[in-house]
Amino acid sequence: MDDDEDDIEVSVDVDPEVVVLVRLNVIAHVAREIASAVRAPKSALEIIMNSIRDGLLAQVELIAFGAGNAIVAYLSLEIDWERHAFLLTQGSAKHEFLLKSNGPIDTQVAPMLAKARDYIQQCTDNLGVERVDAYYTYRAGKREEANKKYGTSPTTADEAARLRKAVSGQELSVVDHNLSEFRVLYRHVRGT
């Protein structure tokens, strides 16, 4: 028997009021997969998933450190909530996804983002990552609620300086047309 014959395909078409929840879950899963490629800690992956599902996260920035506490990579995952709302109100957001039960969600839903994840994973494997720190930016007017809910805190002046330093290096910026409100920006140290 061919492996493809065992695949179960599921097509989900939902009412407009459910589209937001479905779309946010898809974005959350894709974001988690990409963040895990840079070896984000489990606690950060959980906050990313939950804060996207709750509609609170605007951006997460991850800094990967190597030997001697040197910054070796920077990853930013950003959601454009205005674009998200526009896509949903105009009916132009994709809300029907054909998913196979045995394949990764990101590869099936947003192939460009899956390729970015693979590239980030490959780079990370060569960088000697020892630690990853996460910095969260929540939507306007939601910071206090999100910090309390997820146990996070505003970025300090030292952390802001570290973030500015981390954004130098080779750059990859990716947006997939199926999830155009979600943007990935990845930078790593030169020569890797």
PyRosetta script that sets phi, psi and omega in degrees:
from pyrosetta import init, pose_from_sequence

init()
pose = pose_from_sequence("MDDDEDDIEVSVDVDPEVVVLVRLNVIAHVAREIASAVRAPKSALEIIMNSIRDGLLAQVELIAFGAGNAIVAYLSLEIDWERHAFLLTQGSAKHEFLLKSNGPIDTQVAPMLAKARDYIQQCTDNLGVERVDAYYTYRAGKREEANKKYGTSPTTADEAARLRKAVSGQELSVVDHNLSEFRVLYRHVRGT")
pose.set_psi(1, 137.6)
pose.set_omega(1, -179.6)
pose.set_phi(2, -74.0)
pose.set_psi(2, 141.1)
pose.set_omega(2, 179.6)
pose.set_phi(3, -58.0)
pose.set_psi(3, -35.1)
pose.set_omega(3, -178.7)
pose.set_phi(4, -64.4)
pose.set_psi(4, -25.8)
pose.set_omega(4, 179.5)
pose.set_phi(5, -70.6)
pose.set_psi(5, -22.2)
pose.set_omega(5, 179.0)
pose.set_phi(6, -83.5)
pose.set_psi(6, -14.7)
pose.set_omega(6, -179.2)
pose.set_phi(7, -65.1)
pose.set_psi(7, 137.7)
pose.set_omega(7, 174.2)
pose.set_phi(8, -106.8)
pose.set_psi(8, 122.8)
pose.set_omega(8, 178.4)
pose.set_phi(9, -100.3)
pose.set_psi(9, 134.9)
pose.set_omega(9, -179.6)
pose.set_phi(10, -123.5)
pose.set_psi(10, 124.7)
pose.set_omega(10, 175.7)
pose.set_phi(11, -112.6)
pose.set_psi(11, 123.4)
pose.set_omega(11, -176.9)
pose.set_phi(12, -116.9)
pose.set_psi(12, 120.7)
pose.set_omega(12, 174.9)
pose.set_phi(13, -122.0)
pose.set_psi(13, 121.4)
pose.set_omega(13, -171.2)
pose.set_phi(14, -121.0)
pose.set_psi(14, 165.0)
pose.set_omega(14, 176.2)
pose.set_phi(15, -66.3)
pose.set_psi(15, 153.4)
pose.set_omega(15, -176.9)
pose.set_phi(16, -53.1)
pose.set_psi(16, -37.5)
pose.set_omega(16, -178.5)
pose.set_phi(17, -69.5)
pose.set_psi(17, -18.0)
pose.set_omega(17, 178.8)
pose.set_phi(18, -93.3)
pose.set_psi(18, -16.9)
pose.set_omega(18, -178.2)
pose.set_phi(19, -56.0)
pose.set_psi(19, -40.7)
pose.set_omega(19, -179.5)
pose.set_phi(20, -58.7)
pose.set_psi(20, -48.1)
pose.set_omega(20, -178.6)
pose.set_phi(21, -64.0)
pose.set_psi(21, -42.5)
pose.set_omega(21, 179.5)
pose.set_phi(22, -63.8)
pose.set_psi(22, -48.1)
pose.set_omega(22, -177.7)
pose.set_phi(23, -63.3)
pose.set_psi(23, -42.3)
pose.set_omega(23, 178.7)
pose.set_phi(24, -64.6)
pose.set_psi(24, -37.7)
pose.set_omega(24, 176.6)
pose.set_phi(25, -64.8)
pose.set_psi(25, -40.6)
pose.set_omega(25, 178.3)
pose.set_phi(26, -64.2)
pose.set_psi(26, -47.3)
pose.set_omega(26, 178.5)
pose.set_phi(27, -60.4)
pose.set_psi(27, -42.5)
pose.set_omega(27, -179.9)
pose.set_phi(28, -61.3)
pose.set_psi(28, -43.3)
pose.set_omega(28, 179.0)
pose.set_phi(29, -64.6)
pose.set_psi(29, -44.4)
pose.set_omega(29, 179.7)
pose.set_phi(30, -63.3)
pose.set_psi(30, -44.1)
pose.set_omega(30, 179.3)
pose.set_phi(31, -61.0)
pose.set_psi(31, -42.7)
pose.set_omega(31, 179.2)
pose.set_phi(32, -61.7)
pose.set_psi(32, -43.3)
pose.set_omega(32, -179.9)
pose.set_phi(33, -62.2)
pose.set_psi(33, -42.1)
pose.set_omega(33, -179.8)
pose.set_phi(34, -68.9)
pose.set_psi(34, -43.0)
pose.set_omega(34, 178.9)
pose.set_phi(35, -64.1)
pose.set_psi(35, -34.9)
pose.set_omega(35, 179.0)
pose.set_phi(36, -68.6)
pose.set_psi(36, -24.0)
pose.set_omega(36, 179.1)
pose.set_phi(37, -66.3)
pose.set_psi(37, -26.0)
pose.set_omega(37, 178.2)
pose.set_phi(38, -97.2)
pose.set_psi(38, 9.5)
pose.set_omega(38, 177.9)
pose.set_phi(39, 69.0)
pose.set_psi(39, 39.9)
pose.set_omega(39, 175.2)
pose.set_phi(40, -61.6)
pose.set_psi(40, 142.5)
pose.set_omega(40, 179.3)
pose.set_phi(41, -65.5)
pose.set_psi(41, 157.0)
pose.set_omega(41, -178.0)
pose.set_phi(42, -55.4)
pose.set_psi(42, -39.7)
pose.set_omega(42, -179.7)
pose.set_phi(43, -61.6)
pose.set_psi(43, -39.5)
pose.set_omega(43, 178.4)
pose.set_phi(44, -67.8)
pose.set_psi(44, -41.0)
pose.set_omega(44, 179.4)
pose.set_phi(45, -60.8)
pose.set_psi(45, -39.8)
pose.set_omega(45, 178.6)
pose.set_phi(46, -66.2)
pose.set_psi(46, -43.0)
pose.set_omega(46, 178.9)
pose.set_phi(47, -64.3)
pose.set_psi(47, -42.1)
pose.set_omega(47, 178.5)
pose.set_phi(48, -58.8)
pose.set_psi(48, -50.9)
pose.set_omega(48, -179.5)
pose.set_phi(49, -58.1)
pose.set_psi(49, -53.6)
pose.set_omega(49, -174.2)
pose.set_phi(50, -67.9)
pose.set_psi(50, -40.6)
pose.set_omega(50, -177.0)
pose.set_phi(51, -72.2)
pose.set_psi(51, -27.6)
pose.set_omega(51, 173.4)
pose.set_phi(52, -72.9)
pose.set_psi(52, -46.8)
pose.set_omega(52, 178.7)
pose.set_phi(53, -57.7)
pose.set_psi(53, -35.5)
pose.set_omega(53, -179.7)
pose.set_phi(54, -82.6)
pose.set_psi(54, -3.4)
pose.set_omega(54, 179.0)
pose.set_phi(55, 72.4)
pose.set_psi(55, 27.6)
pose.set_omega(55, -175.5)
pose.set_phi(56, -107.3)
pose.set_psi(56, -29.7)
pose.set_omega(56, -173.8)
pose.set_phi(57, -80.5)
pose.set_psi(57, 127.8)
pose.set_omega(57, 173.7)
pose.set_phi(58, -97.2)
pose.set_psi(58, -38.5)
pose.set_omega(58, -177.3)
pose.set_phi(59, -159.2)
pose.set_psi(59, 143.0)
pose.set_omega(59, 167.9)
pose.set_phi(60, -124.1)
pose.set_psi(60, 134.2)
pose.set_omega(60, 177.3)
pose.set_phi(61, -116.5)
pose.set_psi(61, 129.1)
pose.set_omega(61, -178.2)
pose.set_phi(62, -117.2)
pose.set_psi(62, 129.4)
pose.set_omega(62, 176.1)
pose.set_phi(63, -113.1)
pose.set_psi(63, 126.0)
pose.set_omega(63, 177.4)
pose.set_phi(64, -99.7)
pose.set_psi(64, 132.6)
pose.set_omega(64, -179.1)
pose.set_phi(65, -112.9)
pose.set_psi(65, 142.1)
pose.set_omega(65, 176.5)
pose.set_phi(66, -109.8)
pose.set_psi(66, -153.0)
pose.set_omega(66, -179.5)
pose.set_phi(67, -58.2)
pose.set_psi(67, 142.5)
pose.set_omega(67, 178.6)
pose.set_phi(68, 66.9)
pose.set_psi(68, 21.2)
pose.set_omega(68, 179.4)
pose.set_phi(69, 62.8)
pose.set_psi(69, 25.1)
pose.set_omega(69, 179.0)
pose.set_phi(70, -79.2)
pose.set_psi(70, 139.1)
pose.set_omega(70, 176.7)
pose.set_phi(71, -73.6)
pose.set_psi(71, 123.6)
pose.set_omega(71, -179.2)
pose.set_phi(72, -113.5)
pose.set_psi(72, -19.2)
pose.set_omega(72, 179.3)
pose.set_phi(73, -158.4)
pose.set_psi(73, 156.9)
pose.set_omega(73, 178.3)
pose.set_phi(74, -136.8)
pose.set_psi(74, 133.0)
pose.set_omega(74, 177.4)
pose.set_phi(75, -132.0)
pose.set_psi(75, 129.5)
pose.set_omega(75, 176.1)
pose.set_phi(76, -121.0)
pose.set_psi(76, 129.7)
pose.set_omega(76, 174.1)
pose.set_phi(77, -117.4)
pose.set_psi(77, 122.9)
pose.set_omega(77, -172.2)
pose.set_phi(78, -131.9)
pose.set_psi(78, 139.6)
pose.set_omega(78, 177.1)
pose.set_phi(79, -115.1)
pose.set_psi(79, 125.8)
pose.set_omega(79, 176.2)
pose.set_phi(80, -90.9)
pose.set_psi(80, 96.8)
pose.set_omega(80, -174.4)
pose.set_phi(81, -69.0)
pose.set_psi(81, -29.8)
pose.set_omega(81, 176.4)
pose.set_phi(82, -66.3)
pose.set_psi(82, -43.6)
pose.set_omega(82, 177.0)
pose.set_phi(83, -64.5)
pose.set_psi(83, -41.2)
pose.set_omega(83, 178.3)
pose.set_phi(84, -56.8)
pose.set_psi(84, -49.5)
pose.set_omega(84, 179.5)
pose.set_phi(85, -63.6)
pose.set_psi(85, -41.8)
pose.set_omega(85, 179.4)
pose.set_phi(86, -61.1)
pose.set_psi(86, -47.1)
pose.set_omega(86, -179.9)
pose.set_phi(87, -59.2)
pose.set_psi(87, -40.2)
pose.set_omega(87, -178.3)
pose.set_phi(88, -72.9)
pose.set_psi(88, -40.5)
pose.set_omega(88, -178.7)
pose.set_phi(89, -72.4)
pose.set_psi(89, -27.7)
pose.set_omega(89, 179.5)
pose.set_phi(90, -88.0)
pose.set_psi(90, -4.6)
pose.set_omega(90, -180.0)
pose.set_phi(91, 72.7)
pose.set_psi(91, 14.5)
pose.set_omega(91, -177.1)
pose.set_phi(92, -96.4)
pose.set_psi(92, -2.5)
pose.set_omega(92, 177.1)
pose.set_phi(93, -77.6)
pose.set_psi(93, 132.9)
pose.set_omega(93, 178.3)
pose.set_phi(94, -66.2)
pose.set_psi(94, 126.5)
pose.set_omega(94, 179.7)
pose.set_phi(95, -127.9)
pose.set_psi(95, 10.0)
pose.set_omega(95, 174.0)
pose.set_phi(96, -125.2)
pose.set_psi(96, 116.1)
pose.set_omega(96, -178.7)
pose.set_phi(97, -121.3)
pose.set_psi(97, 130.4)
pose.set_omega(97, 176.1)
pose.set_phi(98, -92.5)
pose.set_psi(98, 112.4)
pose.set_omega(98, -175.6)
pose.set_phi(99, -117.6)
pose.set_psi(99, 136.6)
pose.set_omega(99, 172.7)
pose.set_phi(100, -94.3)
pose.set_psi(100, 140.1)
pose.set_omega(100, -174.1)
pose.set_phi(101, -65.8)
pose.set_psi(101, -23.2)
pose.set_omega(101, -175.3)
pose.set_phi(102, -102.5)
pose.set_psi(102, 10.2)
pose.set_omega(102, -178.8)
pose.set_phi(103, -116.2)
pose.set_psi(103, 152.2)
pose.set_omega(103, 177.3)
pose.set_phi(104, -61.8)
pose.set_psi(104, 140.4)
pose.set_omega(104, -177.9)
pose.set_phi(105, -61.4)
pose.set_psi(105, -44.9)
pose.set_omega(105, -174.9)
pose.set_phi(106, -63.3)
pose.set_psi(106, -37.1)
pose.set_omega(106, 179.6)
pose.set_phi(107, -65.2)
pose.set_psi(107, -37.4)
pose.set_omega(107, -176.9)
pose.set_phi(108, -80.4)
pose.set_psi(108, -35.4)
pose.set_omega(108, -173.5)
pose.set_phi(109, -92.1)
pose.set_psi(109, -41.5)
pose.set_omega(109, -174.9)
pose.set_phi(110, -136.3)
pose.set_psi(110, 79.1)
pose.set_omega(110, -174.0)
pose.set_phi(111, -59.7)
pose.set_psi(111, -34.1)
pose.set_omega(111, 178.1)
pose.set_phi(112, -66.0)
pose.set_psi(112, -38.2)
pose.set_omega(112, 178.2)
pose.set_phi(113, -70.2)
pose.set_psi(113, -33.3)
pose.set_omega(113, 176.2)
pose.set_phi(114, -65.5)
pose.set_psi(114, -39.4)
pose.set_omega(114, 176.8)
pose.set_phi(115, -65.3)
pose.set_psi(115, -38.8)
pose.set_omega(115, 176.9)
pose.set_phi(116, -62.9)
pose.set_psi(116, -42.6)
pose.set_omega(116, 177.6)
pose.set_phi(117, -58.2)
pose.set_psi(117, -45.7)
pose.set_omega(117, -179.8)
pose.set_phi(118, -62.4)
pose.set_psi(118, -41.6)
pose.set_omega(118, 178.4)
pose.set_phi(119, -63.2)
pose.set_psi(119, -45.8)
pose.set_omega(119, 179.7)
pose.set_phi(120, -61.8)
pose.set_psi(120, -42.5)
pose.set_omega(120, 178.5)
pose.set_phi(121, -61.3)
pose.set_psi(121, -44.6)
pose.set_omega(121, 180.0)
pose.set_phi(122, -61.8)
pose.set_psi(122, -46.4)
pose.set_omega(122, 178.7)
pose.set_phi(123, -62.7)
pose.set_psi(123, -44.6)
pose.set_omega(123, -178.3)
pose.set_phi(124, -60.1)
pose.set_psi(124, -39.0)
pose.set_omega(124, 179.0)
pose.set_phi(125, -59.9)
pose.set_psi(125, -27.6)
pose.set_omega(125, -177.7)
pose.set_phi(126, -96.8)
pose.set_psi(126, -1.1)
pose.set_omega(126, -173.3)
pose.set_phi(127, -97.2)
pose.set_psi(127, -11.6)
pose.set_omega(127, -177.7)
pose.set_phi(128, 66.5)
pose.set_psi(128, 44.6)
pose.set_omega(128, -178.3)
pose.set_phi(129, -65.8)
pose.set_psi(129, 127.9)
pose.set_omega(129, 179.1)
pose.set_phi(130, -110.3)
pose.set_psi(130, -25.5)
pose.set_omega(130, -177.2)
pose.set_phi(131, -155.7)
pose.set_psi(131, 147.9)
pose.set_omega(131, 175.8)
pose.set_phi(132, -130.9)
pose.set_psi(132, 127.7)
pose.set_omega(132, 175.7)
pose.set_phi(133, -106.3)
pose.set_psi(133, 142.8)
pose.set_omega(133, -178.7)
pose.set_phi(134, -115.7)
pose.set_psi(134, 139.0)
pose.set_omega(134, 178.4)
pose.set_phi(135, -128.3)
pose.set_psi(135, 126.6)
pose.set_omega(135, -172.5)
pose.set_phi(136, -109.7)
pose.set_psi(136, 137.1)
pose.set_omega(136, 171.6)
pose.set_phi(137, -119.4)
pose.set_psi(137, 122.8)
pose.set_omega(137, -178.5)
pose.set_phi(138, -100.3)
pose.set_psi(138, 163.6)
pose.set_omega(138, -179.3)
pose.set_phi(139, -60.1)
pose.set_psi(139, 152.4)
pose.set_omega(139, 179.5)
pose.set_phi(140, -52.5)
pose.set_psi(140, 130.5)
pose.set_omega(140, 178.7)
pose.set_phi(141, 80.0)
pose.set_psi(141, 1.7)
pose.set_omega(141, -176.6)
pose.set_phi(142, -115.3)
pose.set_psi(142, -3.8)
pose.set_omega(142, -173.0)
pose.set_phi(143, -59.8)
pose.set_psi(143, -49.2)
pose.set_omega(143, -177.7)
pose.set_phi(144, -61.6)
pose.set_psi(144, -45.4)
pose.set_omega(144, 178.6)
pose.set_phi(145, -60.3)
pose.set_psi(145, -46.3)
pose.set_omega(145, -177.7)
pose.set_phi(146, -68.3)
pose.set_psi(146, -43.2)
pose.set_omega(146, 179.1)
pose.set_phi(147, -58.9)
pose.set_psi(147, -41.4)
pose.set_omega(147, 179.2)
pose.set_phi(148, -68.2)
pose.set_psi(148, -44.6)
pose.set_omega(148, -176.1)
pose.set_phi(149, -66.1)
pose.set_psi(149, -38.3)
pose.set_omega(149, -174.2)
pose.set_phi(150, -107.2)
pose.set_psi(150, -0.4)
pose.set_omega(150, 178.9)
pose.set_phi(151, 70.4)
pose.set_psi(151, 28.0)
pose.set_omega(151, 178.2)
pose.set_phi(152, -99.2)
pose.set_psi(152, 172.3)
pose.set_omega(152, 179.3)
pose.set_phi(153, -140.2)
pose.set_psi(153, 158.6)
pose.set_omega(153, 178.2)
pose.set_phi(154, -59.7)
pose.set_psi(154, 152.9)
pose.set_omega(154, 179.1)
pose.set_phi(155, -66.8)
pose.set_psi(155, 133.3)
pose.set_omega(155, 178.3)
pose.set_phi(156, -81.9)
pose.set_psi(156, 170.3)
pose.set_omega(156, 178.1)
pose.set_phi(157, -62.1)
pose.set_psi(157, -40.9)
pose.set_omega(157, 178.1)
pose.set_phi(158, -64.1)
pose.set_psi(158, -41.2)
pose.set_omega(158, 178.7)
pose.set_phi(159, -66.2)
pose.set_psi(159, -38.8)
pose.set_omega(159, 177.8)
pose.set_phi(160, -62.7)
pose.set_psi(160, -39.8)
pose.set_omega(160, 177.5)
pose.set_phi(161, -64.7)
pose.set_psi(161, -41.0)
pose.set_omega(161, 177.8)
pose.set_phi(162, -62.6)
pose.set_psi(162, -40.8)
pose.set_omega(162, 177.9)
pose.set_phi(163, -63.5)
pose.set_psi(163, -42.5)
pose.set_omega(163, 178.5)
pose.set_phi(164, -61.0)
pose.set_psi(164, -39.8)
pose.set_omega(164, 179.9)
pose.set_phi(165, -67.8)
pose.set_psi(165, -33.9)
pose.set_omega(165, -174.7)
pose.set_phi(166, -72.6)
pose.set_psi(166, -18.6)
pose.set_omega(166, -173.8)
pose.set_phi(167, -83.3)
pose.set_psi(167, 8.6)
pose.set_omega(167, 175.7)
pose.set_phi(168, -93.8)
pose.set_psi(168, 150.6)
pose.set_omega(168, 179.5)
pose.set_phi(169, 130.9)
pose.set_psi(169, -175.9)
pose.set_omega(169, 177.7)
pose.set_phi(170, -68.0)
pose.set_psi(170, 145.4)
pose.set_omega(170, -172.0)
pose.set_phi(171, -123.1)
pose.set_psi(171, 141.5)
pose.set_omega(171, 170.6)
pose.set_phi(172, -129.3)
pose.set_psi(172, 123.4)
pose.set_omega(172, 177.0)
pose.set_phi(173, -122.8)
pose.set_psi(173, 126.6)
pose.set_omega(173, -174.0)
pose.set_phi(174, -135.1)
pose.set_psi(174, 135.2)
pose.set_omega(174, 169.6)
pose.set_phi(175, -132.9)
pose.set_psi(175, 131.9)
pose.set_omega(175, 177.8)
pose.set_phi(176, -99.3)
pose.set_psi(176, 136.1)
pose.set_omega(176, -176.1)
pose.set_phi(177, -61.5)
pose.set_psi(177, -24.9)
pose.set_omega(177, 179.3)
pose.set_phi(178, -74.8)
pose.set_psi(178, -24.6)
pose.set_omega(178, 178.4)
pose.set_phi(179, -133.2)
pose.set_psi(179, 60.5)
pose.set_omega(179, -169.6)
pose.set_phi(180, -69.0)
pose.set_psi(180, -10.5)
pose.set_omega(180, 176.7)
pose.set_phi(181, -86.9)
pose.set_psi(181, -0.5)
pose.set_omega(181, -177.7)
pose.set_phi(182, -113.2)
pose.set_psi(182, 125.8)
pose.set_omega(182, -176.1)
pose.set_phi(183, -124.0)
pose.set_psi(183, 139.0)
pose.set_omega(183, 177.0)
pose.set_phi(184, -115.5)
pose.set_psi(184, 131.4)
pose.set_omega(184, 174.4)
pose.set_phi(185, -128.9)
pose.set_psi(185, 124.3)
pose.set_omega(185, -177.6)
pose.set_phi(186, -129.3)
pose.set_psi(186, 134.5)
pose.set_omega(186, 175.9)
pose.set_phi(187, -134.0)
pose.set_psi(187, 142.0)
pose.set_omega(187, 174.8)
pose.set_phi(188, -136.8)
pose.set_psi(188, 165.3)
pose.set_omega(188, -177.2)
pose.set_phi(189, -64.5)
pose.set_psi(189, 147.9)
pose.set_omega(189, -178.7)
pose.set_phi(190, -65.0)
pose.set_psi(190, 150.0)
pose.set_omega(190, 177.4)
pose.set_phi(191, 86.5)
pose.set_psi(191, 4.3)
pose.set_omega(191, 178.5)
pose.set_phi(192, -113.7)
pose.dump_pdb("model.pdb")
